[in-house]
Amino acid sequence: AMAVWIQAQQLQGEALRQMQALYGQHFPIEVRHYLSQWIESQAWDSIDLDNPQENVKATQLLEGLIQELQKKADHQVGEDGFLLKIKLGHYATQLQATLSLQNTYDRCPMELVRCIRHILYHEQRLVREANNSPSPAGSLVDAMSQKHLQINQTFEELRLITQDSENELKKLQQTQEYFIIQYQENMRLQGGWGAGGGSRAWGAGGTDPNAAPRPPAQFSQLSQLGPQERLSRETTLQQKKASLEAWLHREAQTLQQYRVDLAEKHQKTLQLLRKQQTTILDDELIQWKRRQQLAGNGGPPEGTLDVLQTWCEKLAEIIWQNRQQIRRAEHLCQQLPISGPVEEMLSELNGTITDIISALVTSTFIIEKQPPQVLKTQTKFAATVRLLVGGKLNVHMNPPQVKATIISEQQAKALLKNESTRNESSGEILNNCCVMEYHQATGTLSAHFRNMSLKRIKRSDRRGAESVTEEKFTILFESQFSVGGNELVFQVKTLSLPVVVIVHGSQDNNATATVLWDNAFAEPGRVPFAVPDKVQWPQLCEALNMKFKAEVQSSRGLTKENLVFLAQKLFNSTSSHLEDYSSTTVSWSQFNRENLPGRNYTFWQWFDGVMEVLKKHLKPHWNDGAILGFVNKQQAHDLLINKPDGTFLLRFSDSEIGGITIAWKFDSSERMFWNLMPFTTRDFSIRSLADRLGDLSYLIYVFPDRPKDEVFSKYYTPVLCESTPAKAVDGYVKPQIKQVVPEFVSASGDSAPGGATYMDQAPSPAVCSQPHYNMYAQNPDAVLDPEGDFDLDDTMDVARHVEELLRRPMDSQWIPHAQS
């Protein structure tokens, strides 16, 4: 689940107003905003508001809130930060005052908890209604906070059990010290009955309680006494000796028992610790990485790592405390060896805890900001790597250096199987070393690579039909550092999401397809970088819609009808029911390797062209719902047939990548339906769509029936009125560009308003929309890099692209449009 606050910020209209109304003096919205993650991960629900005993728990929660506020306030910097610092500090003080009023009004903390619960409950309701998702059965907190609750409760359990072990360890230490003192004392009293020949050293006097002791020195002095006295003295000494032996024996057993108990307690702790660590690293962190991968396809942002870092730091702290305890227990055993199972138990515990901490350190070395997944050579790029437990384990005292290397899919496979020979790489990255920096305010330890650049790439031999834009690389980040005064040395490595390397802008759309497919369909824990060759059509729809909304930067995604249109196009089918496609599979070949039937481009290339033209020139019109877009010529005619003359619609061209055409109805002797030759990005950089529509006075209604000016006039370029002609600047007069469709004008007999001159009517030479212009990119990329490394594969790739553009047929069914 996504954090509620992230979704609450997307609310609109009445829902937004209702959400704002939840906040005020009693609980300022700023507190909710700046502490959103903290607030959502607390167990507000676990407090029974009707039980006065729970007041303590409520107070603790609120004290936590005050601390977090104070912390947030202290971290604000810069001039925007200053106001916030004052504000948040003020709220913290107010809350503190409220808490200290407790004596006079001791329901206070409870009321505040009730208030926060009320807010969260209603916020979740509003978000749920906005997403139309059904209410979770009888639960106020969603699954996300349930999970957080569970994690936080386990931490509390671990804290208590570790505290408990600490107390037991102290008890063991004190018992042992007392034992040693008693032992020494008794040795002295008895003149030391010697280091009896037990095989094991035991106790400070080096004696084994199980060996038969030699009579003490006092016995030898007895011979000087009279028989009567001697007997009674001897008996007393024997009794003393026996009771001492019994005491030492008992005490040794108690000590041994304490040691076993403590070791067993540590075994339990480590078991729970391992379980908690698995939940955090294998569930939560992996989910974050999956969100990060989907964000690469335009999914919602993956969210910060703050909560995860807090958890990992808690893990590190508890692991470290337990590790120190186990070592102290070992030390006590060495100081006073008693034979038994403890040594073995302790050495096993030591091994386990080292494994646990290794897993934590190596798994929390992660890429916070991924490098671009379509990577152009000779182009600056950035990435950030972070160690979530770096601050807690004091790694920053001796800041480690991180190195970045680009490696191929094969090399990545070998690396994960530990077969890799050192220092393999598939190219050269400039500025590829960076020292990790510690940020005091946030407690983060990270390396921010700002100026990397891929100087050259070494491609591998490809298989069969694979093109250069299907080859995946990855950036390997590695580092080494020590923890706990060089006791433990760690080598950490992490791989970026797959990267496709290009040398020229014309390869961008095919490279993007490879990345899109990989991000959407990668299985967790896969071998690098295996993806299914076929996926279900609904899965692809989801990926396309996510990408579409992100690229076009629109909340207006692909509708059911749009998806039917895309399925018909992809599968060359006529069925118009989305359900008919629900179990159809799409292969990678169909998606972006084989051309669509009768066309010289793939499905993805067509779809990408649509996104491109929308993003660059038509975003507002798509958002206004003025572009129908995904309909074919026949469907357009069917939609227009019963509409009044002058009704038009805008649809994406079938024959031209990134083309958009106007279809309109006007019944004339020649024909009823008119289709204008498609416009492309190039045309819109000369004159915008709105102005082109404004130029054609016979286009009256946007399908179904909205007056054209109502939809488009706000986008028209203002025209200077005739009465005040624009003054010539420096003796130049200004031309104006206007769009005419000569063929229509002559066919419809529609004379231009205001008495047209002959020039207006003259069929000016038709400007065919020249797709081959696109071959000259605005900023031509050199195929030869400055080093003069010539890459035949890439050059062929670009050459094929150009050749394809030149081969595209002119479609004869269009009416040309001209600029006059």
Disulfide bonds with the S-S distance in Angstrom:
none
